Amino acid sequence: MTSDSRRAGGGTLFTEPILVVNQKAKLVETVTEFGVFDRDGQRLGAVVETGQSLARKALRLFTNFDRFLNHVFEVRDSGGSVVVKVTRPAKMVRSRFLVTRADGSPIGEISQENVFGRIRFAFTAGGRPLGQLRAENWRAWNFSITDAAGTEVARVTKTFAGVLKETFTTADNYVVEVHTQLSDPLASMVVAAALTVDTALKQDARDT
C-alpha cells in the first residue's frame, strides 16, 4: 500500500502521519522512557514506564529477571496528560499487552502469536479481531500493521527517509508511519505498537 506520509498532521499523537519514538539514552537503563515527536522533531508527547520501585530498579540493574514481570507504560500528550496506558502482564514466553484509556477503561489487547520465525501480534477489542502487527524479516525490526480486512494501515520501522536524522542521533528510534487517519480502537493500538516492538523484542534481546 502506498503511504500518504506527506499529508498534513494535526499536531497530536493521533493525527500525525509520522511518529518518531525516541528512547532516551542512559548509561544504565533501569526505567524505560521515550519521547514521541513528529517528523520535524516537534515533541508530541512521551511514554514513561511507571511503578518501578527501588527494588525493581535494582532487579533490572543486576539481573535479567525483570523482563518476566509486569510492566506499565503511560502514553502522555505534549501537556503531560495520560492518553493511553499500556500494561504488559507478567510473562514466561509470549508477551501480551493491555491497552486502556487513562481511567483504566479497556481499549484493546495486543497478543504475541508466535516466538519463532517472523513474529506476529494480534490486535483485538472485546474479543473482536482488529488487525495484526507482523514482522517482515527474521530480525523483526520492520513491521506491517493491518486492519481486520488485512489492509495495511501503518508501518513500524527503524528508519524513515522523511525524518530529520540529525534530530534523532543519541538513542534508539522507532518510526510509526500511519497511512491514513484512523479511529479508535485501532488508532490507539497503532500508537501502542511501537511499545510492543521495543518491550517484547528489543528489551528481551538485551537481557539474553
Stockholm file with secondary structure:
# STOCKHOLM 1.0

chainA/1-208         MTSDSRRAGGGTLFTEPILVVNQKAKLVETVTEFGVFDRDGQRLGAVVETGQSLARKALRLFTNFDRFLNHVFEVRDSGGSVVVKVTRPAKMVRSRFLVTRADGSPIGEISQENVFGRIRFAFTAGGRPLGQLRAENWRAWNFSITDAAGTEVARVTKTFAGVLKETFTTADNYVVEVHTQLSDPLASMVVAAALTVDTALKQDARDT
#=GR chainA/1-208 SS CCCCTTSCCCSSTTTCSEEEEEECCCSSCSSCEEEEECTTSCEEEEEEEECCCHHHHHHHHHCSGGGGSCEEEEEEETTSCEEEEEEECCCSSSCEEEEECTTSCEEEEEEECCSSSSCEEEEEETTEEEEEEEESSTTCCCEEEEETTSCEEEEEESCCTTSCGGGSCSSCEEEEEESSCCCTTHHHHHHHHHHHHIIIIIIHHHHC
#=GC SS_cons         CCCCTTSCCCSSTTTCSEEEEEECCCSSCSSCEEEEECTTSCEEEEEEEECCCHHHHHHHHHCSGGGGSCEEEEEEETTSCEEEEEEECCCSSSCEEEEECTTSCEEEEEEECCSSSSCEEEEEETTEEEEEEEESSTTCCCEEEEETTSCEEEEEESCCTTSCGGGSCSSCEEEEEESSCCCTTHHHHHHHHHHHHIIIIIIHHHHC
//
